[in-house]
């Protein structure tokens, strides 16, 4: 075998042996991922969420009987259409193909009348 081939093998063997020690990990790590303590911020962060406007939406689920008020004292607004016909309102609300979005019951006026606004969507 020619001398330059033997020398190139020797150089390659030397680089492989020394390069592994210089560039490889000398000690295997036990964990591949950092622990929580290693990545935790030094200062605790405070994140405040402020709504875009000063309005707040309160959502509650409750059972309300809309029909136990004295007769002729309630005006119902179904999607902004006024009616005093209780049977019609019951018929619309008992329909399975609608979804009630909001119900708003106003306080009674001085003469004892109140307004109930119901917004619904057809499914």
Z-matrix of the N, CA and C atoms (Angstrom, degrees):
N
C 1 1.432
C 2 1.528 1 108.53
N 3 1.328 2 116.90 1 138.05
C 4 1.466 3 118.85 2 -178.18
C 5 1.533 4 111.64 3 -66.51
N 6 1.281 5 114.30 4 156.95
C 7 1.467 6 121.18 5 -175.30
C 8 1.530 7 112.01 6 -64.87
N 9 1.297 8 118.52 7 -40.97
C 10 1.470 9 119.80 8 -176.81
C 11 1.540 10 111.49 9 -68.74
N 12 1.337 11 118.73 10 -26.45
C 13 1.464 12 121.44 11 176.00
C 14 1.527 13 109.29 12 -73.15
N 15 1.357 14 116.49 13 -41.81
C 16 1.459 15 119.38 14 177.84
C 17 1.517 16 111.36 15 -64.29
N 18 1.319 17 116.85 16 -39.99
C 19 1.466 18 120.04 17 178.45
C 20 1.539 19 111.12 18 -66.65
N 21 1.310 20 117.41 19 -39.17
C 22 1.469 21 119.02 20 -179.80
C 23 1.528 22 110.29 21 -66.83
N 24 1.359 23 118.29 22 -36.88
C 25 1.460 24 120.15 23 174.68
C 26 1.523 25 110.97 24 -63.39
N 27 1.323 26 116.18 25 -41.18
C 28 1.460 27 120.41 26 -179.46
C 29 1.525 28 110.58 27 -65.21
N 30 1.315 29 116.25 28 -42.42
C 31 1.469 30 120.23 29 179.76
C 32 1.531 31 110.08 30 -65.17
N 33 1.306 32 118.01 31 -43.85
C 34 1.469 33 121.56 32 178.54
C 35 1.524 34 111.63 33 -61.79
N 36 1.333 35 116.44 34 -42.74
C 37 1.463 36 120.32 35 178.58
C 38 1.525 37 110.25 36 -63.02
N 39 1.326 38 117.18 37 -43.30
C 40 1.458 39 121.86 38 179.91
C 41 1.533 40 110.57 39 -63.50
N 42 1.326 41 117.73 40 -45.37
C 43 1.463 42 120.77 41 179.77
C 44 1.530 43 111.37 42 -64.48
N 45 1.317 44 116.50 43 -36.81
C 46 1.469 45 119.26 44 178.84
C 47 1.524 46 110.54 45 -66.35
N 48 1.303 47 117.40 46 -41.38
C 49 1.468 48 121.07 47 -177.79
C 50 1.530 49 110.75 48 -71.92
N 51 1.318 50 117.72 49 -45.69
C 52 1.454 51 121.99 50 -176.85
C 53 1.532 52 110.53 51 -77.46
N 54 1.321 53 117.18 52 -38.35
C 55 1.467 54 121.34 53 -178.65
C 56 1.507 55 112.45 54 -63.30
N 57 1.318 56 116.75 55 -37.19
C 58 1.455 57 119.91 56 179.03
C 59 1.531 58 109.98 57 -63.50
N 60 1.306 59 117.35 58 -41.16
C 61 1.461 60 121.04 59 -179.34
C 62 1.532 61 111.11 60 -71.37
N 63 1.342 62 117.12 61 -34.56
C 64 1.464 63 120.38 62 -177.31
C 65 1.521 64 112.93 63 -79.47
N 66 1.326 65 116.97 64 -39.98
C 67 1.452 66 119.83 65 -171.32
C 68 1.523 67 114.36 66 -107.09
N 69 1.282 68 119.60 67 -15.74
C 70 1.460 69 121.74 68 -179.59
C 71 1.514 70 110.97 69 -89.67
N 72 1.312 71 116.12 70 171.77
C 73 1.454 72 120.10 71 176.89
C 74 1.514 73 108.70 72 -77.33
N 75 1.307 74 115.54 73 127.37
C 76 1.453 75 118.51 74 179.60
C 77 1.529 76 110.77 75 -79.76
N 78 1.332 77 117.05 76 -26.27
C 79 1.456 78 120.97 77 -179.02
C 80 1.529 79 107.62 78 -132.29
N 81 1.295 80 116.54 79 128.04
C 82 1.463 81 119.59 80 -179.69
C 83 1.522 82 109.42 81 -74.03
N 84 1.341 83 115.19 82 137.62
C 85 1.465 84 118.77 83 177.71
C 86 1.519 85 109.11 84 -81.74
N 87 1.323 86 115.49 85 149.07
C 88 1.451 87 120.39 86 -177.74
C 89 1.523 88 111.39 87 -78.48
N 90 1.315 89 117.88 88 -31.61
C 91 1.455 90 121.59 89 -176.24
C 92 1.518 91 109.54 90 -122.60
N 93 1.323 92 115.82 91 137.02
C 94 1.462 93 119.82 92 179.01
C 95 1.525 94 111.28 93 -86.26
N 96 1.334 95 118.27 94 -22.21
C 97 1.451 96 122.10 95 -177.59
C 98 1.518 97 109.89 96 -111.73
N 99 1.346 98 116.54 97 148.28
C 100 1.461 99 118.66 98 178.28
C 101 1.529 100 110.77 99 -70.87
N 102 1.296 101 115.56 100 154.20
C 103 1.462 102 120.32 101 178.24
C 104 1.522 103 109.24 102 -81.82
N 105 1.324 104 116.22 103 168.30
C 106 1.463 105 120.74 104 178.72
C 107 1.527 106 110.78 105 -61.79
N 108 1.315 107 117.67 106 -38.73
C 109 1.457 108 120.93 107 -179.31
C 110 1.524 109 111.62 108 -64.73
N 111 1.351 110 117.37 109 -30.60
C 112 1.459 111 120.60 110 -179.83
C 113 1.529 112 111.83 111 -74.52
N 114 1.322 113 118.19 112 -30.95
C 115 1.464 114 119.42 113 -176.55
C 116 1.518 115 113.23 114 -103.79
N 117 1.335 116 118.14 115 -4.84
C 118 1.461 117 121.59 116 -178.98
C 119 1.523 118 110.02 117 -65.79
N 120 1.333 119 115.30 118 138.47
C 121 1.466 120 120.37 119 178.66
C 122 1.518 121 109.96 120 -67.60
N 123 1.328 122 116.33 121 147.43
C 124 1.457 123 119.70 122 -178.99
C 125 1.525 124 111.48 123 -72.54
N 126 1.316 125 117.65 124 -34.08
C 127 1.461 126 122.39 125 178.05
C 128 1.528 127 108.33 126 -108.23
N 129 1.319 128 118.90 127 132.69
C 130 1.470 129 119.28 128 176.87
C 131 1.532 130 110.35 129 -67.86
N 132 1.315 131 115.71 130 137.81
C 133 1.456 132 120.26 131 -179.29
C 134 1.522 133 109.38 132 -89.92
N 135 1.326 134 115.76 133 143.75
C 136 1.451 135 121.53 134 175.01
C 137 1.521 136 106.50 135 -117.21
N 138 1.320 137 115.09 136 120.82
C 139 1.457 138 119.72 137 -179.71
C 140 1.521 139 107.48 138 -117.67
N 141 1.311 140 115.99 139 116.05
C 142 1.457 141 121.65 140 177.10
C 143 1.515 142 108.40 141 -102.16
N 144 1.308 143 116.10 142 134.69
C 145 1.451 144 119.98 143 177.27
C 146 1.511 145 108.01 144 -108.67
N 147 1.306 146 116.23 145 122.00
C 148 1.447 147 122.18 146 -178.98
C 149 1.526 148 107.34 147 -113.89
N 150 1.328 149 118.11 148 129.56
C 151 1.456 150 118.39 149 179.30
C 152 1.524 151 111.38 150 -64.85
N 153 1.318 152 116.03 151 158.80
C 154 1.461 153 121.30 152 -176.75
C 155 1.525 154 111.77 153 -64.44
N 156 1.307 155 118.44 154 -32.48
C 157 1.461 156 121.16 155 178.28
C 158 1.523 157 108.59 156 -128.65
N 159 1.297 158 115.53 157 179.36
C 160 1.464 159 119.66 158 -179.18
C 161 1.523 160 112.33 159 -88.28
N 162 1.308 161 117.58 160 17.11
C 163 1.462 162 120.20 161 179.02
C 164 1.511 163 109.37 162 -97.72
N 165 1.305 164 115.25 163 141.87
C 166 1.448 165 121.55 164 178.22
C 167 1.515 166 108.34 165 -120.50
N 168 1.296 167 116.39 166 140.94
C 169 1.455 168 121.81 167 179.00
C 170 1.516 169 107.85 168 -108.10
N 171 1.307 170 115.87 169 122.98
C 172 1.447 171 120.85 170 179.04
C 173 1.526 172 107.41 171 -108.49
N 174 1.296 173 115.58 172 121.98
C 175 1.453 174 120.66 173 -179.39
C 176 1.513 175 109.15 174 -111.16
N 177 1.315 176 115.46 175 125.51
C 178 1.454 177 119.78 176 177.47
C 179 1.512 178 109.22 177 -135.63
N 180 1.282 179 115.54 178 154.66
C 181 1.458 180 121.23 179 174.54
C 182 1.513 181 107.21 180 -113.55
N 183 1.305 182 116.04 181 119.99
C 184 1.456 183 119.90 182 -178.42
C 185 1.523 184 108.92 183 -149.97
N 186 1.311 185 114.90 184 156.08
C 187 1.468 186 120.23 185 175.00
C 188 1.524 187 107.77 186 -94.76
N 189 1.312 188 115.18 187 125.30
C 190 1.460 189 120.58 188 -179.79
C 191 1.522 190 107.33 189 -130.09
N 192 1.317 191 115.99 190 130.73
C 193 1.459 192 119.93 191 175.18
C 194 1.524 193 107.74 192 -90.79
N 195 1.307 194 116.20 193 108.87
C 196 1.462 195 121.44 194 -176.71
C 197 1.516 196 112.80 195 -82.70
N 198 1.319 197 117.13 196 -4.30
C 199 1.456 198 119.87 197 -170.02
C 200 1.526 199 113.56 198 -117.36
N 201 1.326 200 119.16 199 11.01
C 202 1.468 201 119.40 200 -179.35
C 203 1.529 202 112.28 201 -100.19
N 204 1.324 203 117.19 202 22.02
C 205 1.462 204 120.58 203 174.72
C 206 1.527 205 108.23 204 -88.19
N 207 1.327 206 117.53 205 155.79
C 208 1.472 207 119.40 206 179.19
C 209 1.536 208 111.26 207 -57.82
N 210 1.335 209 117.45 208 147.70
C 211 1.465 210 120.42 209 -179.35
C 212 1.528 211 111.67 210 -60.03
N 213 1.336 212 115.29 211 147.66
C 214 1.477 213 124.18 212 176.77
C 215 1.527 214 112.99 213 65.84
N 216 1.340 215 118.14 214 18.19
C 217 1.466 216 119.68 215 178.38
C 218 1.523 217 111.85 216 -112.09
N 219 1.349 218 117.10 217 -3.04
C 220 1.462 219 119.88 218 -175.65
C 221 1.524 220 109.57 219 -124.32
N 222 1.326 221 114.96 220 135.20
C 223 1.464 222 121.18 221 169.79
C 224 1.518 223 106.77 222 -112.88
N 225 1.328 224 115.85 223 121.27
C 226 1.461 225 121.96 224 179.66
C 227 1.527 226 108.35 225 -94.35
N 228 1.325 227 116.20 226 138.03
C 229 1.458 228 122.06 227 173.08
C 230 1.520 229 107.21 228 -116.38
N 231 1.318 230 116.02 229 106.28
C 232 1.462 231 121.48 230 177.79
C 233 1.525 232 107.62 231 -96.85
N 234 1.313 233 116.76 232 108.82
C 235 1.470 234 121.99 233 -174.41
C 236 1.529 235 110.56 234 49.71
N 237 1.319 236 115.54 235 49.01
C 238 1.468 237 125.18 236 176.89
C 239 1.530 238 114.23 237 67.58
N 240 1.316 239 118.25 238 15.70
C 241 1.467 240 122.23 239 175.25
C 242 1.531 241 108.09 240 -106.53
N 243 1.347 242 118.72 241 114.30
C 244 1.460 243 120.57 242 -175.53
C 245 1.530 244 112.15 243 -74.40
N 246 1.328 245 115.20 244 144.75
C 247 1.461 246 122.34 245 173.64
C 248 1.519 247 108.64 246 -156.95
N 249 1.326 248 115.55 247 151.02
C 250 1.465 249 121.14 248 174.12
C 251 1.519 250 110.25 249 -114.36
N 252 1.328 251 117.84 250 2.93
C 253 1.457 252 123.27 251 -178.17
C 254 1.530 253 109.76 252 -81.00
N 255 1.330 254 116.57 253 105.51
C 256 1.459 255 122.32 254 -177.07
C 257 1.525 256 110.48 255 -66.19
N 258 1.344 257 117.58 256 -38.12
C 259 1.466 258 120.39 257 -179.99
C 260 1.530 259 111.14 258 -61.85
N 261 1.324 260 116.66 259 -40.87
C 262 1.465 261 120.47 260 179.31
C 263 1.528 262 110.63 261 -64.96
N 264 1.314 263 116.73 262 -42.28
C 265 1.473 264 120.83 263 179.78
C 266 1.525 265 109.83 264 -63.32
N 267 1.331 266 116.90 265 -44.39
C 268 1.470 267 120.02 266 177.83
C 269 1.522 268 111.22 267 -61.47
N 270 1.325 269 116.26 268 -40.48
C 271 1.472 270 120.73 269 179.65
C 272 1.524 271 111.06 270 -62.96
N 273 1.321 272 116.97 271 -43.08
C 274 1.469 273 120.67 272 179.74
C 275 1.527 274 110.58 273 -66.50
N 276 1.326 275 117.32 274 -44.17
C 277 1.467 276 120.34 275 -176.51
C 278 1.526 277 112.41 276 -73.16
N 279 1.322 278 118.59 277 -25.82
C 280 1.467 279 121.34 278 177.38
C 281 1.519 280 112.47 279 -80.57
N 282 1.314 281 116.98 280 -7.59
C 283 1.458 282 121.04 281 178.95
C 284 1.531 283 109.16 282 -68.69
N 285 1.322 284 116.86 283 127.28
C 286 1.473 285 121.69 284 -176.82
C 287 1.530 286 112.66 285 -74.81
N 288 1.325 287 117.45 286 -12.48
C 289 1.463 288 119.12 287 -175.65
C 290 1.525 289 112.67 288 -96.56
N 291 1.336 290 118.12 289 21.49
C 292 1.458 291 121.02 290 174.55
C 293 1.521 292 109.82 291 -124.17
N 294 1.310 293 114.85 292 157.43
C 295 1.452 294 121.85 293 175.81
C 296 1.525 295 107.95 294 -126.82
N 297 1.335 296 116.81 295 118.12
C 298 1.462 297 121.23 296 -178.55
C 299 1.526 298 108.37 297 -75.96
N 300 1.315 299 116.13 298 126.04
C 301 1.467 300 121.03 299 179.94
C 302 1.525 301 111.25 300 -92.66
N 303 1.338 302 117.41 301 -51.52
C 304 1.464 303 120.42 302 -179.10
C 305 1.523 304 110.53 303 -141.52
N 306 1.313 305 114.64 304 150.88
C 307 1.468 306 122.62 305 172.25
C 308 1.521 307 106.66 306 -132.37
N 309 1.318 308 115.83 307 127.04
C 310 1.454 309 121.05 308 -179.78
C 311 1.524 310 108.60 309 -126.16
N 312 1.323 311 116.48 310 123.20
C 313 1.466 312 121.63 311 -179.65
C 314 1.518 313 107.33 312 -113.64
N 315 1.326 314 116.21 313 119.50
C 316 1.465 315 119.66 314 -178.79
C 317 1.518 316 110.32 315 -84.40
N 318 1.291 317 115.47 316 160.69
C 319 1.466 318 120.94 317 175.01
C 320 1.521 319 108.32 318 -70.53
N 321 1.338 320 116.96 319 151.80
C 322 1.468 321 118.12 320 179.65
C 323 1.532 322 111.37 321 -67.61
N 324 1.318 323 114.94 322 145.91
C 325 1.464 324 120.13 323 177.06
C 326 1.530 325 108.84 324 -78.23
N 327 1.319 326 117.24 325 -176.05
C 328 1.467 327 121.47 326 -179.02
C 329 1.527 328 111.70 327 -63.35
N 330 1.341 329 117.02 328 -31.09
C 331 1.464 330 119.14 329 179.79
C 332 1.527 331 112.23 330 -90.94
N 333 1.342 332 118.37 331 10.09
C 334 1.456 333 122.57 332 173.66
C 335 1.516 334 115.46 333 86.44
N 336 1.314 335 117.75 334 8.37
C 337 1.467 336 120.26 335 -179.43
C 338 1.526 337 109.33 336 -95.06
N 339 1.324 338 114.84 337 147.46
C 340 1.463 339 119.91 338 178.95
C 341 1.519 340 109.35 339 -134.69
N 342 1.347 341 114.91 340 164.52
C 343 1.453 342 122.34 341 -179.72
C 344 1.513 343 108.53 342 -119.79
N 345 1.326 344 116.24 343 133.51
C 346 1.464 345 121.83 344 175.06
C 347 1.515 346 107.53 345 -119.47
N 348 1.322 347 116.01 346 118.20
C 349 1.476 348 121.50 347 179.80
C 350 1.520 349 108.91 348 -105.28
N 351 1.317 350 115.27 349 128.09
C 352 1.465 351 121.71 350 -179.22
C 353 1.524 352 108.40 351 -126.03
N 354 1.321 353 114.95 352 121.00
C 355 1.475 354 120.52 353 175.45
C 356 1.506 355 107.67 354 -106.66
N 357 1.319 356 115.88 355 129.88
C 358 1.463 357 120.09 356 -179.57
C 359 1.503 358 109.37 357 -139.72
N 360 1.308 359 114.30 358 165.79
C 361 1.461 360 121.96 359 -177.88
C 362 1.522 361 108.26 360 -131.52
N 363 1.323 362 116.50 361 135.44
C 364 1.453 363 120.68 362 177.39
C 365 1.526 364 109.05 363 -77.06
N 366 1.313 365 116.35 364 134.38
C 367 1.472 366 120.72 365 -179.39
C 368 1.505 367 112.33 366 -87.28
